[in-house]
Amino acid sequence: MVARAAVVCAILAVAGCGILNLLPREEWTVDDEGNRVWADNAWTWMLFRQSTDMDVLDEAAGRRPSVYYASWHHFWLRRSEALVESQRKNLPKHLGYIAERRRQEGLPDVDVRRGFGEDVDVTVRREAAGGPTGLAAVPDDWDGFWLWRIGKLWRVVAVADAALDEEELVCRIVLRRREYGLPELPGPARDCRGTLPPAAPKRVAEQSERGYGPWWTPERIFADPAARALAEAASRGRVRTVDRLVAADTDVNASGIGGINALSRAGNLRVFRRLLELGADPNVLYDDGRTKMHYVARYSDERYLDAALAHGGDPNVRDAWGDTPLSASPIGMWPNAVRALLDAPGVDIEAPNRHGTTVAMKVAGVRDDILLALLERGADYEARNAAGYSVLDRLAFQRPLMFPGTTEARACDKVIAWLAARGVELPEPRVRLPASPSADWQAAR
């Protein structure tokens, strides 16, 4: 065994550089004006589309963005600013993809003015409270931070397509800081006048600075000592201790703050299964809006999902936003988890969200391996959501954006072939973005 391991290590040492060269990576190129820009290759485009799709689906489901953002308008402004700053090739295609995917879900266009205003509001509130800037380069220098932010306002103007001017954005910063009695920024005085709309909610500044370190302790979560002991035993994978506590009449579903219980704290598969055998309910809705069924479907080894389904797990249980485990986050799910849910008795593959979007619509053109499995099980490809988009519309939009020869392009072509065999053709796409495959990428391969 030792000799075999040594041989493997030697092979990896010799071939290491070659193996690394096969991995996808960032590529740079030169645009028509001679600027060095981030190349638009298959790998970066795939990552961008997948992350955008997941965020759009979360927004459409009614979930809130990360605690660091006041709203989705704030989130998408920062996301778009980053795209502008990164000097990405085919920038209009990237910004256009975000806009069109949100429209496909029936979401309103991003209000750049509102997003920028909320960004300023929560940051000024943090400055007034004496908090750090959050930038490593200027950890406590708020004047430096705001001058840096003003120097980057061209990014916002670029996102807004010249609907805003930099002076308007500067005055938003100046006026809000004056409201809090903060000192004027160094440099030339700015004659900013007028009133501002109400400030963004306090949620962002408060939660982002509070953190969860010392607060997130078993003693704070579980007031009942028995429930606390059960959760701690589960988190450490101690099956015998779990058996002993439950035998002593500890409620296996006892919960603490946030609805957290022993099942949500299970530290390994063995104790997870044992808790289910003892009556733990995987369909309980936690205070964060999800159930254990949603978590194991999205984040865990599929054996956890199999165990939950075998012990009362409902494949159609809804989270706080009306999504089932299959429809909540299908884009990021492992194939085996998708298969387990599709094969679960009584699963509803047509369950729509509040915008009328089904699982098939969510994955069309993004996870076509899942779409093909849904179509083979009778999913409706002609149904439309509240925005008027169907599976066919999604495919017609996404297929021209795929790089030739990639895994996703081949998966999409299988779906198109399945439809063609039944006499179904894709419609003309409603929106055409700039062509995806860059000439230099194809020439290099």
C-alpha positions in Angstrom: 0.0 0.0 0.0 2.8 2.4 0.9 4.6 1.6 -2.4 1.5 2.2 -4.4 1.0 5.5 -2.7 4.6 6.5 -3.4 4.1 5.7 -7.1 0.9 7.8 -7.3 2.7 10.7 -5.6 5.6 10.4 -8.1 3.3 10.4 -11.1 1.4 13.5 -9.8 4.7 15.3 -9.1 5.9 14.7 -12.7 2.6 15.4 -14.3 1.4 18.1 -12.0 2.0 21.0 -14.3 0.4 19.3 -17.2 -2.7 18.5 -15.1 -3.0 22.1 -13.9 -2.8 23.3 -17.5 -6.0 21.3 -18.2 -8.0 23.2 -15.6 -10.2 26.1 -16.7 -8.8 29.5 -15.8 -9.2 33.2 -16.4 -8.0 34.4 -19.8 -7.1 37.9 -20.9 -7.3 39.5 -24.3 -7.1 42.9 -26.0 -10.3 44.6 -27.2 -10.7 46.7 -30.4 -9.4 49.8 -28.7 -6.2 48.1 -27.5 -7.3 47.7 -23.8 -6.5 44.6 -21.9 -9.8 43.0 -20.9 -11.0 39.8 -19.2 -11.7 37.3 -22.1 -15.2 35.9 -22.5 -14.4 32.2 -22.4 -16.7 29.2 -21.8 -15.7 28.8 -18.2 -16.1 32.4 -17.0 -19.4 32.7 -19.0 -20.7 29.5 -17.5 -19.9 30.7 -13.9 -21.4 34.1 -14.5 -24.7 32.7 -15.9 -25.1 30.1 -13.2 -24.5 32.6 -10.4 -26.9 35.1 -12.0 -29.6 32.5 -12.5 -29.4 31.4 -8.9 -29.7 35.0 -7.6 -32.5 35.8 -10.0 -34.5 32.8 -8.9 -33.9 33.7 -5.2 -35.2 37.2 -5.9 -38.2 35.9 -7.8 -39.1 33.5 -5.0 -39.2 36.4 -2.5 -36.1 35.6 -0.6 -33.9 38.5 0.6 -30.4 39.1 -0.6 -27.4 38.8 1.7 -27.6 40.8 4.9 -25.1 43.2 3.5 -27.6 44.6 0.9 -30.6 46.7 1.6 -32.5 45.3 -1.3 -32.1 43.5 -4.6 -31.7 46.9 -6.3 -28.7 47.5 -4.1 -27.4 44.0 -4.8 -27.7 44.2 -8.6 -26.1 47.6 -8.7 -23.0 46.3 -6.9 -23.0 43.3 -9.1 -23.1 45.4 -12.3 -20.5 47.8 -10.9 -18.2 44.9 -10.5 -18.7 43.8 -14.1 -17.9 47.3 -15.3 -14.8 47.5 -13.1 -13.5 44.1 -14.2 -12.9 45.3 -17.8 -14.8 42.2 -19.0 -15.1 41.5 -22.7 -18.6 41.7 -24.1 -19.8 43.8 -21.1 -23.1 44.6 -22.8 -23.8 40.9 -23.1 -23.3 40.4 -19.4 -25.4 43.4 -18.3 -28.0 42.4 -20.8 -28.2 38.9 -19.5 -29.0 40.1 -16.0 -31.7 42.4 -17.3 -33.3 39.8 -19.5 -33.2 37.0 -16.9 -35.0 39.2 -14.4 -37.6 40.1 -17.0 -38.2 36.4 -17.7 -39.1 36.0 -14.0 -41.5 38.9 -14.1 -39.3 41.1 -12.0 -39.1 44.9 -12.5 -36.0 46.5 -14.1 -33.3 47.5 -11.6 -33.7 51.0 -10.2 -30.1 52.1 -10.3 -30.9 55.4 -8.5 -32.6 53.5 -5.7 -29.8 50.9 -5.4 -27.1 53.6 -5.2 -29.1 55.6 -2.6 -29.5 52.5 -0.4 -25.9 51.8 -0.7 -25.0 55.3 0.5 -27.6 55.3 3.3 -26.4 52.1 5.0 -22.8 53.1 4.7 -23.4 56.6 6.1 -25.3 55.1 9.0 -22.3 52.8 9.7 -20.0 55.8 9.6 -22.2 57.8 12.0 -22.2 54.8 14.4 -18.4 54.8 14.4 -18.0 51.5 12.5 -15.0 50.7 10.3 -15.1 51.2 6.5 -14.7 47.5 5.8 -11.9 48.2 3.3 -8.5 46.7 4.2 -6.7 49.6 2.5 -8.4 52.3 4.6 -9.7 50.5 7.7 -10.7 53.6 9.6 -10.3 56.5 7.1 -13.8 57.5 6.2 -12.7 60.6 4.2 -10.5 58.3 2.2 -13.3 55.9 1.7 -15.7 58.4 0.4 -13.2 60.1 -1.9 -12.4 56.6 -3.3 -16.2 56.0 -3.8 -16.6 59.3 -5.5 -13.7 58.5 -7.8 -15.5 55.2 -8.8 -18.8 56.8 -9.6 -18.1 56.3 -13.3 -19.0 52.7 -12.8 -22.5 53.6 -11.7 -23.0 56.0 -14.6 -21.9 53.2 -17.0 -24.4 50.8 -15.5 -27.2 53.4 -15.6 -26.4 54.0 -19.3 -25.9 57.7 -18.7 -29.3 58.1 -17.0 -27.5 59.5 -14.0 -24.6 62.0 -13.8 -21.8 61.9 -11.4 -22.7 65.2 -9.7 -26.1 63.9 -8.7 -24.4 60.8 -7.2 -21.9 62.9 -5.3 -24.6 65.1 -3.9 -26.4 62.0 -2.6 -23.4 61.2 -0.5 -22.8 64.8 0.6 -26.5 65.5 1.6 -26.9 62.2 3.5 -23.7 62.8 5.5 -24.9 66.3 6.3 -28.1 64.8 7.7 -26.1 62.9 10.2 -23.9 65.9 11.1 -20.8 64.4 9.7 -17.9 66.7 8.6 -17.6 67.9 5.0 -15.2 66.0 2.8 -11.8 67.5 2.1 -11.3 69.2 -1.3 -13.5 71.8 -3.0 -16.8 72.7 -1.4 -19.9 71.2 -3.1 -23.0 73.3 -3.5 -25.5 70.4 -3.0 -29.0 71.4 -2.2 -32.4 69.8 -1.9 -33.9 66.9 0.1 -33.4 63.2 0.0 -36.0 60.4 0.2 -36.1 58.4 3.5 -33.0 56.4 4.3 -32.8 52.7 3.7 -33.8 50.4 6.5 -31.4 49.8 9.5 -31.4 46.0 9.0 -28.2 45.9 7.0 -25.9 48.0 9.2 -27.2 46.3 12.4 -27.0 42.7 11.3 -23.7 42.9 9.3 -22.0 44.4 12.3 -23.6 42.2 15.0 -22.3 38.9 13.5 -23.1 35.5 15.0 -19.9 34.6 16.9 -20.5 34.7 20.7 -24.3 34.8 20.2 -24.4 31.4 18.3 -23.9 29.1 21.3 -26.0 26.1 22.5 -26.7 27.9 25.8 -28.3 30.8 23.9 -30.2 28.7 21.4 -31.7 26.1 23.7 -33.2 27.1 27.0 -34.2 23.5 27.9 -31.1 21.6 29.1 -32.4 18.3 27.8 -33.0 19.7 24.3 -29.5 21.3 24.4 -27.9 18.0 25.4 -29.7 16.2 22.6 -28.6 18.8 20.0 -25.0 18.7 21.2 -24.9 14.9 21.1 -26.3 15.0 17.5 -23.8 17.6 16.4 -21.0 15.4 17.7 -22.4 12.2 16.1 -23.0 10.4 19.4 -25.8 7.9 18.6 -25.7 6.2 22.0 -26.2 9.5 23.8 -29.1 10.4 21.5 -30.7 7.0 22.2 -30.3 7.5 26.0 -31.7 11.0 26.0 -34.7 10.1 23.9 -35.4 7.1 26.0 -35.5 9.5 29.0 -38.4 11.3 27.4 -36.4 14.1 25.7 -38.5 15.4 22.7 -36.6 14.5 19.5 -38.2 17.5 17.8 -37.5 19.9 20.6 -36.4 23.2 19.1 -34.7 26.4 20.2 -34.2 29.8 18.8 -34.9 29.9 15.1 -36.6 26.5 15.2 -33.2 24.8 15.4 -33.4 21.2 16.6 -31.3 18.1 16.9 -31.9 17.1 13.3 -30.7 20.4 12.0 -27.5 19.9 14.0 -26.8 16.3 13.0 -23.1 15.9 12.6 -23.0 12.8 10.5 -25.2 10.5 8.4 -25.4 7.8 11.1 -26.8 10.1 13.8 -29.0 11.8 11.1 -30.6 8.4 10.3 -31.0 7.5 13.9 -32.8 10.7 14.7 -35.2 10.0 11.8 -35.8 6.5 13.1 -36.7 8.0 16.5 -39.3 10.3 15.0 -37.5 13.5 14.0 -39.5 15.4 11.4 -37.6 16.6 8.3 -40.6 18.7 7.2 -40.5 21.2 10.1 -40.2 24.8 8.9 -37.3 26.6 10.5 -37.4 30.3 11.1 -35.2 31.0 8.2 -38.0 29.8 5.9 -36.6 26.4 4.9 -37.0 22.8 6.1 -34.4 20.1 6.5 -35.8 18.6 3.3 -34.7 21.8 1.4 -31.3 21.7 3.0 -30.4 18.1 2.3 -31.7 18.4 -1.2 -29.5 21.4 -1.9 -26.4 21.0 0.2 -25.9 17.4 1.4 -24.8 14.0 0.2 -27.8 12.4 -1.5 -27.8 9.7 1.2 -29.2 12.3 3.6 -32.0 13.0 1.2 -32.6 9.3 0.7 -32.8 8.8 4.5 -35.2 11.7 4.9 -37.5 10.5 2.1 -37.5 7.0 3.6 -38.6 8.4 7.0 -41.5 10.7 6.2 -39.8 13.4 4.2 -42.3 15.1 1.9 -40.9 15.9 -1.6 -43.7 18.5 -2.0 -43.2 20.3 1.3 -43.1 24.1 0.8 -40.7 26.6 2.2 -41.7 30.1 3.3 -41.7 31.2 -0.3 -43.8 28.3 -1.7 -40.9 26.3 -3.2 -40.5 22.5 -2.9 -37.1 20.9 -2.3 -36.9 20.3 -6.1 -38.0 23.8 -7.2 -36.2 25.9 -4.5 -32.6 25.7 -6.0 -32.6 23.2 -8.9 -29.6 24.8 -10.6 -27.2 24.1 -7.9 -28.4 20.5 -7.0 -26.3 17.4 -7.5 -27.6 15.0 -10.2 -28.3 12.2 -7.7 -30.3 14.5 -5.5 -32.4 15.6 -8.5 -32.9 11.9 -9.4 -34.0 11.0 -5.9 -36.6 13.8 -5.8 -37.9 13.0 -9.3 -38.4 9.4 -8.4 -40.0 10.1 -5.0 -43.6 8.8 -4.8 -46.1 11.6 -5.3 -43.6 14.3 -6.2 -45.2 17.3 -8.1 -42.9 18.4 -10.9 -45.2 21.1 -12.0 -45.3 23.1 -8.7 -45.1 26.8 -9.7 -43.7 29.6 -7.6 -45.5 32.9 -7.0 -44.7 34.1 -10.5 -46.0 30.9 -12.1 -42.5 29.6 -12.9 -42.1 25.8 -12.8 -39.0 23.8 -12.2 -38.7 23.1 -16.0 -38.8 26.8 -16.7 -36.1 27.5 -14.0 -33.6 24.9 -15.5 -34.3 25.4 -19.2 -31.1 26.4 -20.9 -29.1 26.3 -17.7 -29.4 22.7 -16.4 -30.8 20.9 -19.4 -29.8 17.5 -17.9 -32.6 18.2 -15.4 -34.9 19.6 -18.0 -34.6 16.4 -20.1 -35.5 14.2 -17.1 -38.5 16.5 -16.4 -39.7 16.3 -20.0 -39.4 12.5 -20.0 -41.6 12.5 -17.0 -44.3 14.7 -18.7 -43.3 18.2 -17.7 -45.3 20.9 -19.6 -43.0 22.8 -22.0 -45.8 25.0 -23.3 -47.0 26.5 -19.9 -46.1 30.1 -19.4 -45.3 32.0 -16.2 -46.8 35.4 -15.3 -44.2 37.2 -17.5 -45.3 35.1 -20.5 -42.2 33.0 -20.8 -42.3 29.2 -21.4 -39.6 26.5 -21.5 -39.3 27.0 -25.2 -38.7 30.7 -24.8 -36.0 30.1 -22.3 -34.3 27.6 -24.6 -34.5 30.0 -27.6 -32.8 32.7 -25.5 -30.1 30.6 -23.9 -29.0 28.3 -26.7 -27.3 31.0 -28.9 -25.4 32.2 -25.8 -23.6 28.8 -25.3 -20.1 28.2 -26.4 -19.9 25.4 -29.0 -18.8 22.0 -27.9 -19.3 22.6 -24.2 -21.2 20.2 -21.9 -24.1 22.6 -21.5 -24.4 23.0 -25.3 -24.5 19.3 -25.8 -27.1 18.9 -23.0 -29.2 21.6 -24.6 -29.0 20.0 -28.0 -30.3 16.8 -26.5 -33.4 18.6 -25.3 -33.9 20.3 -28.6 -33.6 16.9 -30.4 -36.1 15.4 -27.9 -38.5 18.2 -28.8 -37.8 18.0 -32.5 -38.7 14.3 -32.5 -42.1 15.3 -31.3 -42.5 18.0 -34.0 -41.7 21.0 -31.6 -39.5 23.8 -32.8 -38.1 26.7 -30.8 -39.5 30.1 -31.4 -37.5 33.1 -32.3 -35.8 34.6 -29.2 -37.5 37.7 -27.9 -34.2 39.3 -27.1 -30.8 38.9 -28.8 -27.7 39.6 -26.9 -24.3 40.0 -28.5 -22.8 36.7 -29.7 -21.2 34.7 -27.0 -18.3 32.8 -28.5 -15.4 35.1 -28.9 -13.2 34.7 -32.0 -10.0 34.5 -30.1 -11.4 31.7 -27.8 -12.4 29.6 -30.8 -9.1 30.3 -32.7 -7.1 29.1 -29.6 -8.9 25.8 -29.8 
